[in-house]
Amino acid sequence: MGTENEVKFEVSPDDLQKLAAARRLRPANGQLVKHKYFVSTYFDTPKHILRRNGVSLRVRQAGKKRVQTIRTAKDGITLGRGEWESKIESNEPDLRAARGTALEPLLSKKLRRDLDPIFATRVHRTLVPLRPGKSRVELALDQRHVRVGRNATPLAEVELELKNGSVADLFKAARIVTELVPAKLAVRSESEQGYDLVEDQPVSAVGASKITLKRKATLSSAFQLIGRSVLGHIAANEPAVLAGQPEGVHQMRIGVRRLRAAIWVFSKLLRSKQTEMIKHDLKWLAGKLGPVRDLDVFLNTKVNRLASAEPPISGLADLTSELIYRRDLAAEAAKTAVASSRYRLLIFNALEWIEDGTWLKRASTRGNQRTKSFAVCLFDRRTKKAKRLSKKVRKLNVRDRHKLRIAMKNLRYTADFFESLFTGSANSKVLSHYKDCLESLQDSLGALNDIAAHQKLVTNVGMNGEEKKSRLVSFAAGAVLGSECCEIGPLLDVTKKAARKLRRAEEFWS
């Protein structure tokens, strides 16, 4: 099996031409630019069994040459993935060459019978040899058409593949691309783009993928795997945010929170100025996404619920209109942020930080520590602290309840990060119960925090309108907040019970 180290970008066709003409991307040492034309055909079953199992099967034809490639799916945004290549004689897959690959376990008799061409891509590739530092990097500028039946979709992509040398030099070359044109990291592979066209998939929000760590993973490699997955979660929701989908905003916001939680978990390992810069930009992005989600929750769970109240609440319709207006403004601000160069560079900088950050040069002994022993100590220390705080949950003020909620959220994300190290054993049920307890306590604390946040949301609402209308809107806002205040007592009771369950939960890491 081989592993490609590559960075891929999506660009516009015009920007692809700019890169082809750029002096900073001239071939190294008088070497020549090469042009290639090829057709890649992807195979799968009618039910897309290969895709569902994270495997792609491709036959690429360039002139008389045919190469079969089997690949594993990406785990979030990553430089490399498993790849097996073999020369074959025809345009049909040679399944004998699948021995020892990720495809072999799937090759039942039925699957062999059902394999068919699913889609094809036609590519004009311009290859430019580069020599950043002491390394060799191949720059590929692709004009691509993905064809499904009679329909073809044009795409322009840039790929930089490390042929020899260091990952640091690969990122040097990639950064030149980001400085020349507004390139954004490609989250979806060629095969994923083709499948989306086959299935006619609309833009939709993307949830977090499951993280599976190797039992003997070091701390450094564990953070890299978690970081790639979480960064992929953020970037995969960019289309949904730009399309104005509330769930896309929600999922990107969760992704940002998970990456910030990962930084919290591995804080001692990651200490560096570079990490602080990433944290600063993540805080900026969270600040752009947060108001949209907060207003969505307030409108859908609180305000709209009172629309059918009897007798009708005076000014509620005007309050709803005002909040929708604010929500639309917040959504536009989020779209603008995600479409900005700051966001594009945040995703690129974060990938470089994960793969080749300064923290890696300083990791030394700590970075080589076994992840499971680290996770055991972390759960032991953080859970004891959370249990201690939860004992006085009814006496906590709004600020301290918020701190406890953040602690619960971070513990829950931490459990998601490390659970693969503890599953498959007698502790699986204990782990599941522990996560349920965390979720219950986080949810009830979250509901209490929402009430406090909603009070800030309606501050000065309606103050810019005429006096009578402003009074009615303020009255409606007071009615909504008043109904929420009645929920605080019962919520505190629920929170106290959830905290008690967490304190009694068994320790799955023991």
N, C-alpha and C positions, 0 to 999 in steps of 0.2 A: 504493500500500500504506500502511495505517495501522499504528501501533504503540500498543497500550494500555499505560499504566503503571498497574499495579494490584497490590494485595496481597490475597491471599485466605486465609481461615482456615476451618478446620473447627471447629464448635462443636456442643454438644448442643441439642436443640429447646428445652429449658428455658432455656438460656443465651441462645438467640436472642431469647426473650421478654424476658429481663433487659436485653439491649442495646436492644431496641425501646422500653423504658420508661426508659432511663438519661437523667438530666438532662444529663450531659456530652456526649451525642450528640443534643442537640436541634437542629432545623433553624436555619440561620443567617439573620439579618436578617428574621425573621418569615415566611420561606418555608414552604411547606406540604409535608408528607410525601405522597408519591404511592404508590399501590398498582397493581401490574401483574400480570396473569395471562397466561401464554403457554405454548405447547407448542413444544418444539424437537425436530425429527426429524433424526437423523443417517443419512447414506447412505454405503454402501460396497459392495464386491463380496463374494460369499460367502467368498472367501479373504482378505478384509480388506486389499486391496492399498493402499488409501489409508493405513490405519494403519501398515502396514509401511514406508511411505515418509514417515512423519511429517507427514501432511496430514489434516485433518478437513473434512468438508463437512456443513453444517447448514442446514436451513430452519426459521426460527422464525416461528410464527404468533401474532399478538396481535390479536384481533378480526379485522378485514378486512385488516390489514396483514401482509405477508409479506416477510421479509428473509433473503437467502441469505448465509451467512458461510463463508468459506474461511480456515482457520488453519493455521499451521505448528506443529509440536510444540515444547514447551518444551525448552530446553537446561539441564537441572538446575532449581534454584529460581531463578526470574528474575521481574523486574517486567513484562517485556513480551515479545511475540512477534509475528510477522508476521500481519496480518489484512486481509482484503479483504471488504467488505460491499457488497451491491447489493439494491435493491428488485426483487422479482419478482412475477408475477401469479398463480402457482398454488402448490400444495403440493409440486410436483415441482421438482427443481433446474433452473435455467436455465444450461446449460453454455456458452452464448455469453458469459455474464458471467464465465467463468473465464479469459478471455484476460488474459495478463499477470500471472497469479497462480501460486502454487506448484502448483496443480492442473493447469494447462495441459500440462506435459510428460508427464503420466500419461494424458492423454485419448486412448487408442487406441479404435478402433471396438469392440473386445471389451469394454473397460472401460465404455464408454458403454452397451452392451447389458446389462451385468451389474450396474449400479448399482441397489441396492434399499434400502429403509428397514431399518436394523439395530436401532435402539432409539429410544425417545423419552423426553423428560423433561418433566414438568409442574411449573411453578414459580409460586408466589405470591411476588412480590418487593415488598418495602417499600423505597422509595427516600428517603433522607434527605440533603438538600444541606447540606454542612458548609463552614465557612470557617476552616480552620486557618491561622494566619498571614495571608499575603496571597494564599493559594491557594484554589482551588475544588476540593473533593473530594466525590465522590458515594459515599455509603455505601449498599450494597445488602444487605438481610437476606433471604436466600432460604430458603423452605421448599420443598424439592424432592423429587420422586418420580421415580426412574429406572425406566422400565417396559420390560421385555423380555418380549414375549409377554403372558402373563397375570400375570407376576410384577412386583411393584413394590417398590423399596427406598427408604425415606425417608432424606433427607439434609438437614442444616442447614448453611448456609455463609454467610460474611460476606465481602463484596468491597468494597474501597475503591479507587475509580478516580480518578486525577488528571485532572481536566478542564482545569485551567489552573494554572500556578504551578510550584513547586519540589518535587523528590522529598523534600527534608527535611521539608516540611509534610505530605506523604503519610504519611511514617513517624510524624510527630507524632500524626496521627489514628489510625494503626494501633496505636500504643503505648497509646492510651486503651482500645482494645478489649482488649488483653492485660492491662491493669490491672483491667478490670471483670469479665472472665470468663476461665477457663482455655482460651483459644483457642490452637490450634496451626496453624502454617502448612500450607496445603493443598499437597501435593506433586503429587497427581494432578488433572488437569483433569476437567471434566464428561465429556468424550468418553472419557477413559481409564477413568473409573469405569464408564461404560456398557459399554465393550468387555470389561472384566473380568467383568461380569455375564453378557454374551453368551457368553463363552468359559468361564464357570464356573471362573474362575481361583482356586485356593486361595492362601492367603498364602504367599509364597515370598521368598527372598533376592534382592536386586537387585545385579548387578555394576556396575562402573564403565562409564560411557558414553565413547565416543571423543571426544576434544577436537580441534576443527578451528579453527585460528587463521587469520585473514586475513594475507596476505603482508605488508601494510603496517600491521599492527596496532601501535598504540603499547603501551608497557609497561603503562600504566594499564588500557587496554581488554583487554589480554591477561590480566592478573590477574583482572579482573572476570569474564571468560568462564570461566576456569579455576575461580575461586572458586564461581561458580554451579553449575557441573557437579559439583564435588566436594561442595559442600553438599547438592546434590540426592541424591548417592550416599549420604550419611549418613542424611538424613531418609527416603529411600525404604525403608530397612531397619528403620525403627521398628516396623512391624507384625510383621515376622519375629522381631525381638528379643522383643517382648511375647508372641509365640506360643511362645517358648522354643526356636526353631530355631537350632541351632549355627551353621549357615551364615549366618544373619542377623547373629549376633554377629560372626562373622568378617568379613563384608562391611562392617558399620558400622565395625568397628575399622580396616579398610583405608581407609575413607573418612576417618576421623579422621587417620590417618597421612598420607594424601595432602594433606589441608588443612594439616597442620603442615609438610609438605614444601614446599607452595606458599608458605607464610609464610617458610620458610627461603630459598627461591629469590628471593623479592621483598623480602627483609628490609630493604634500604636504602630502598625505595620506601614500605614500610608502617610505618615507625617512628612510633609514637604510643602514648599510654596506652591508647587503645581497642584497639589490636592486642594489647597485653600482657594485657588483660582477656580477649580471645578466646582467646589462647594458654593462659591459666590455666584457663579452663573446658574447653578441649579436653583438657588434661592430666588434669583431673578425670574427664572422660568416658572417656578411654583407660584410666585406672586402674580404672574399673568394668567395662570390657569385657575387659581383659587377663587376669585370673585365670580367667575362663570358658574362653577360648580355650586358654590354657596347659594347663589340666587336661584339656580335650578331646584335645589333641594327645598329652599324656602317656599318657592312658588308651588311646587308640586305636592309637597307634604303638609304644608300649613295653610297658605293663603287660599289655594283652590279648594281645599277641603271645606272652607267656610262659605263658599259661594252659594250653597243651597241652605244656608242657615235660616231659620225662622225665629223671629222676624228677620228680614234682610238687614245686613249690616250697612249702614249709610257710609258711602265713600269707598266701599270695598272694590268696586269696579275701577274707580280712578286709581286706587292704590295698586291694583293688579297691573293696570296700564303703565304706571310709573315704574314698577319693578321690572316689567318686561322690557321697557325702554332701557333701563339700567343694565339688564342682562344682555341685551343686544349690543350695547356699547362695550361691555366687558368681553363678549364673544369676538367682536371685531378687534379689540386690543390683543386678545389671545391669538387670533389668526395672523395679525400683523407681526407679533413676536415670533411665531413659528415660521413665518415666511421671511424672516430677517436674516442678515448675514451673521448676526450674533448667535442665533440658534444653530445655523449650519455649522459654524465654527465650534460651538459647544459640543455638538455630536462628534465632529472630527477630533477635537482636542481630547474629549473623553476617551475615544478609542485609542488614541496614541498614548494617553496616560495609563490606560489599562494594560496595553501591550508592551509599552516601552517607557514607562514613567520613571522619573528619578527615584521614586520609592523602591523600584526593583533593584537599583544599584546599591541601595542602603539596607535591603531586606536581611541579608546575611543569615545569622542563626535564627532569628525570629521567623523569617520567611520560610525556612526549612522545617519549622515545627509541624508536627502532624496535626491535621485539622480536627480530627475527632477529639483529641485530648484538649485542644483549645476550646472546642464547642462545649465540652463537659464543664470546664471551669467557668465559661461564660454563662451558661444556663444556670449553674449553681449560684453564682454571684448575683446576677441580674434578677433571677426569680426571687431570691431571698429579699432583695431590696423592694421589689414590687409587692411582695406579700406583706412586708412591714408597712409600706405606705397604705396598702388597701385596708388595713385594720381600722383606720380612722377616716374612711372615705366619706362618711356623712358629715364630718366636721371640717373637711377641706373647703377652702374658698374656691372661687372660680378658677383662679390662676393655678392653684395647686392641683385641682382636678384635671386641668388641661395638661399639666406636666405628667400626671399619672397616666392619662390617656396616651400621650406620646410614648411613654415607657412601655405600655401594653402593646401599642402598635409596632414598636421596634422589636419587641420580643416575639410578636406574631410573625413578622417578616423574617426574623432570625430563625424561627422554627421552620419556615418555608425553605430558607437557604440550606439548612443542615439536616433536614429530616431524612434524606436518603442515606445518611450515615447510621441511622437508628431504626430504619424500617427493615422488614424481613426477619425480625426477631420477636422475642416474647414481649418486647416493649411497644410494639406497633399500636395496640389498643390504648395503652397508657399515653402514648404520644398523641393519638387522635383525641382523647379526652382532654388532654392538656391544651391542645389547640382550640378545642371547643370552648373551654373555660376562658382562655384569652380573648376569643372572639366575642363571647357574651359580655365580658367586662368592658372590652373596648367599645362595643356597640352602645351599651347603656351610658358610658362616659361620653361617647360621641353625641348621643342625643342631648345630654345636658350641655355639652359644649355648643351644639347648634343653637340652643335657646339663647345662650350668651352672645353668640355671633349674630343672631337675628336682631338683637337689640341694637347692635352697631349698624346693621344693614339699613334700618329704617330711620336712622338719625337724619334729621333735616328733610325727610321725604315730603315732597309736595310744597316745599317752602318757596319755590319759584313761581307758583301759580297764583291765581286770584285768591283773595283772602277767604271767601266762603268755601271754595273748593279745597284750599289748603287745610281748613279746619276739619272738613269731612274726611280728607285723606289721613290726617293725623288721628282722627277718631277711629278710623278703620284700622290703622296701624296699632293703636292702643288696644283695640279689641283682639287683634290677632296675637299680640304679645301677651295680653291678659290670659287668653286661652292656653298659651304655652306655659305661663307661670303656674297654672293649675296642675300641669304635668310634672313639675319638679319634685314634689313630695313622693308620688308613686315611683318616679324614675330613681330617686335616691334609694328607695326600698329595694328595687330591682338590682341596682348597682351594689348594694350591700350584700345581697344574696349571691350575686355573681362573684364578688370578692371573696366571700366565704368558700365558695366552691373551688376557686383557684387555690386558696390556702390549703384546702384538703386534697388537692390533686396530687397524684403520685408523681415522682420524679422519673421520667422515662430515660434520662441520661445516666442514672445510677448504675 
